[in-house]
């Protein structure tokens, strides 16, 4: 009899985050200089400054996946840099230096490339970040831009996604949903809000909403200690105008790049008052951290409770 070969899974079978878990098992996070490796918005590293950590993040933007060929190149550049800036914000940090690698078709108009870099530079400069180098290569099909960004954060202010505590309030900045109607190319990374937040309040956990509220809540739950779960209220979710009242869009669309964080509820009133005096950005309390086994639940308007599945964007999920 012929021995059947064991079928190995394809990346679509694992999905993006399943694949990351597999790779984390190979790479690990060993070394005295590594505080946090794979699994948060940024890697956290020890540098020469005893009072600060270094933050490192890297995000690609690919033609046909993250932008359309007809999108203005300056906006594509802004988005590429801003995605990485948003990761730094989620850790409470300050962006410092970036390198940019691009893959271009040989026939690409130089004006397109210059406008792309104008967008990259505009986003970097707006938040005190400097582009210090990079690389170029030729592609035959889809073009891409990759930014790798280094930031810093005070050791006393570092905020990870896995620090939520039972009883915490769950809050979110801005409004959610409808990113494909243009917001994903022009959003403002919440660097200023995050820096102010970690300087004035003891934030327990924070993540930026890149894959969708439902998915990123599950990312927080997976990173949290055993017994931590999340409940959010449908009636409190701040839905953007672009989402046209669609709760599902606010939960699952992704690419909102807002901050989702948890805080002791005793601080919420003071936070709201001070926030309103400081920022125009909306701030909404949407739920509570509960005693649960890494579960995420949605409380409907009628009070019924149902599991909230992670249905945000996944690069490798079968379509």
C-alpha positions in Angstrom: 0.0 0.0 0.0 1.1 3.5 -0.7 1.8 5.6 2.3 -0.2 8.8 2.2 1.8 11.9 2.4 0.9 14.2 5.3 -0.6 17.3 3.9 1.0 20.5 5.2 -1.3 23.5 5.8 -1.2 26.4 3.5 -1.0 29.9 4.9 -4.6 30.4 4.0 -5.5 27.6 6.4 -3.6 29.3 9.3 -4.6 32.9 8.5 -2.3 35.8 9.3 -2.2 35.5 13.0 -1.9 31.7 13.0 1.1 32.0 10.7 2.6 34.6 13.1 2.3 32.1 16.0 4.1 29.5 13.9 6.9 31.8 13.1 7.2 33.1 16.7 7.8 29.4 17.7 10.9 29.4 15.4 12.2 32.9 16.1 11.5 33.2 19.8 12.4 36.3 21.7 15.6 35.4 23.4 18.4 37.7 24.3 19.1 40.2 27.1 18.4 43.1 24.8 14.9 42.0 23.9 12.1 43.1 26.3 9.2 42.2 24.0 9.6 40.3 20.7 7.0 39.1 18.2 3.4 39.6 19.4 2.9 43.3 20.1 2.6 46.5 17.9 6.4 47.0 18.2 9.4 45.0 19.3 10.7 46.6 22.6 14.5 46.6 22.9 17.0 47.8 25.5 19.4 50.4 24.2 22.1 52.5 25.9 19.7 54.8 27.7 18.8 53.2 31.1 15.6 55.3 31.2 14.2 54.5 27.8 13.4 51.5 25.6 13.8 51.4 21.8 10.7 50.5 19.7 11.0 48.8 16.3 8.2 48.3 13.8 8.0 47.4 10.1 4.9 47.5 7.8 4.6 47.0 4.1 2.0 48.6 1.8 1.4 46.6 -1.4 -0.3 47.8 -4.6 -3.7 46.1 -5.1 -3.8 45.1 -1.4 -3.4 48.4 0.6 -3.9 50.9 -2.2 -5.2 51.1 -5.8 -2.9 52.0 -8.7 -5.1 55.0 -9.3 -4.7 56.4 -5.7 -2.7 59.6 -5.4 0.9 58.6 -4.7 1.3 61.3 -2.0 -1.6 59.7 -0.1 0.0 56.3 -0.5 3.2 57.6 1.0 1.4 59.2 3.9 -0.5 56.0 4.6 2.7 53.9 4.5 4.5 56.1 7.0 1.4 56.7 9.2 0.8 52.9 9.6 4.1 52.6 11.3 3.7 55.8 13.3 0.4 54.3 14.6 2.3 51.3 15.9 4.6 53.6 17.9 1.6 55.4 19.2 0.1 52.2 20.5 3.2 51.7 22.7 3.1 55.2 24.1 6.3 56.1 22.2 7.9 58.8 20.1 9.0 58.0 16.5 12.6 58.8 15.7 14.1 57.3 12.5 12.7 55.5 9.4 14.2 53.6 6.4 12.1 53.1 3.3 12.4 50.3 0.8 10.4 50.4 -2.5 9.8 48.0 -5.3 9.0 49.7 -8.6 8.2 48.6 -12.2 10.8 49.9 -14.6 8.2 52.1 -16.4 7.0 53.9 -13.3 6.9 57.6 -13.8 9.6 59.4 -11.6 7.0 62.0 -10.7 4.9 59.2 -9.1 7.9 58.2 -7.0 8.7 61.7 -5.9 5.1 62.3 -4.9 5.2 59.0 -2.9 8.2 60.3 -1.1 6.6 63.7 -0.5 3.8 61.9 1.3 6.3 59.7 3.3 8.2 62.8 4.3 5.1 64.8 5.2 3.9 62.2 7.6 7.3 61.7 9.2 8.0 65.4 9.6 4.6 66.0 11.2 5.6 63.8 14.1 9.3 64.5 14.4 10.6 61.5 12.6 13.5 61.5 10.1 13.9 59.3 7.0 17.5 58.2 7.1 17.8 55.7 4.3 16.4 52.7 2.5 16.6 50.7 -0.7 15.0 50.2 -4.1 14.4 47.2 -6.2 12.7 46.2 -9.4 9.4 44.3 -9.5 7.6 42.8 -12.5 4.0 43.1 -11.1 2.7 44.8 -8.0 4.7 47.6 -6.5 5.3 47.9 -2.8 6.6 50.3 -0.1 8.1 49.1 3.2 8.9 51.4 6.1 10.9 50.2 9.1 10.7 52.7 12.0 12.6 53.1 15.2 11.1 55.0 18.2 11.7 55.5 21.9 9.6 55.4 25.0 10.3 56.0 28.6 10.5 52.8 30.6 7.9 54.1 33.0 5.4 54.7 30.2 5.7 51.7 28.0 2.2 50.3 27.3 1.7 46.8 25.9 -1.4 45.1 24.6 -1.5 42.4 27.2 -1.8 44.4 30.5 -5.6 44.7 30.9 -7.0 44.0 34.4 -10.4 42.7 35.3 -12.8 45.7 35.9 -10.9 48.1 33.6 -12.9 50.3 31.3 -12.3 49.9 27.6 -12.0 53.1 25.6 -11.4 54.0 22.0 -10.4 57.2 20.2 -12.1 58.5 17.1 -14.8 56.8 15.1 -14.7 53.4 13.4 -15.7 51.8 10.1 -15.8 52.9 6.5 -12.1 53.0 5.9 -12.3 52.0 2.2 -14.2 55.2 1.5 -10.9 57.1 1.7 -10.1 57.3 5.4 -7.4 54.6 5.1 -5.3 57.0 3.0 -5.6 60.1 5.1 -5.9 59.1 8.8 -3.9 60.9 11.5 -1.8 58.5 13.7 -2.6 59.2 17.3 0.9 59.9 18.5 0.0 63.1 20.3 -3.0 61.6 22.0 -1.1 58.5 23.1 1.9 60.5 24.4 -0.4 62.7 26.5 -2.4 59.7 27.7 0.5 57.7 29.0 2.0 60.9 30.6 -1.2 61.7 32.6 -3.0 58.3 33.3 -1.9 54.8 34.2 -3.0 53.0 31.0 -3.0 49.2 31.5 -3.1 48.0 27.9 -3.2 49.6 24.4 -3.3 48.6 20.8 -3.9 50.4 17.5 -6.9 49.4 15.5 -5.4 48.2 12.2 -7.2 44.9 11.6 -10.7 45.8 12.9 -12.1 46.2 16.4 -13.3 42.6 16.6 -9.9 41.2 15.6 -7.8 43.6 17.7 -9.9 42.9 20.8 -9.0 39.2 20.3 -5.3 40.2 19.9 -5.5 41.9 23.3 -7.3 38.9 24.8 -4.7 36.5 23.5 -1.9 38.7 24.9 -3.6 39.0 28.3 -3.1 36.8 31.4 -5.4 33.8 31.8 -8.9 34.8 32.9 -9.0 38.1 31.1 -11.9 38.7 28.6 -13.6 41.7 27.0 -17.2 42.9 26.8 -18.2 45.8 24.6 -21.6 47.4 24.0 -23.1 47.8 20.6 -24.9 51.0 21.6 -21.6 52.6 22.5 -19.5 51.8 19.5 -18.6 55.2 17.7 -19.5 54.6 14.1 -17.9 56.9 11.5 -20.0 58.8 8.9 -18.3 56.8 6.2 -19.7 53.6 7.7 -23.2 55.0 7.4 -24.5 53.6 10.6 -23.3 50.1 9.9 -22.3 48.5 13.1 -20.7 45.6 11.3 -18.4 48.0 9.4 -17.3 49.6 12.7 -16.6 46.2 14.2 -14.8 44.5 11.3 -13.7 46.9 8.5 -10.2 47.5 9.9 -7.6 50.2 9.0 -9.1 52.7 11.5 -5.8 53.3 13.2 -7.4 54.5 16.3 -6.3 53.7 19.8 -8.0 51.0 21.9 -7.0 51.0 25.5 -8.0 50.0 29.0 -7.9 52.0 32.2 -9.1 51.7 35.8 -12.7 53.0 35.7 -12.0 55.4 38.6 -9.9 57.5 36.2 -12.5 57.7 33.4 -14.3 60.9 34.5 -11.1 62.8 35.0 -9.8 61.5 31.7 -12.9 62.6 29.8 -12.8 66.1 31.3 -9.1 66.7 30.6 -9.3 65.1 27.2 -12.1 67.4 26.1 -10.0 70.4 27.0 -7.0 69.1 25.1 -8.2 67.3 22.0 -10.9 67.4 19.3 -10.6 63.7 18.8 -13.6 61.8 20.1 -13.1 59.5 23.1 -15.7 56.8 23.9 -16.0 54.2 26.7 -17.3 51.1 24.9 -17.1 48.3 27.5 -15.4 46.5 30.4 -12.6 44.0 31.0 -14.2 40.9 32.6 -13.3 37.6 34.2 -13.3 35.2 31.3 -11.1 32.8 29.4 -9.8 35.1 26.6 -13.4 35.6 25.3 -14.7 38.6 23.6 -18.5 39.4 23.8 -20.8 41.9 22.3 -23.7 43.2 24.4 -26.6 44.0 22.0 -28.9 46.9 22.3 -31.6 44.7 23.8 -29.2 43.5 26.5 -28.5 40.1 25.0 -24.9 38.8 25.0 -23.2 37.0 22.1 -19.6 36.0 21.3 -17.8 38.4 19.0 -15.8 36.6 16.5 -12.6 38.0 15.0 -13.8 39.0 11.6 -11.5 41.8 10.6 -9.0 41.9 7.8 -6.7 38.8 7.4 -4.2 38.9 4.6 -4.2 35.1 4.1 -7.8 34.1 4.9 -9.5 32.3 2.1 -11.8 34.6 0.2 
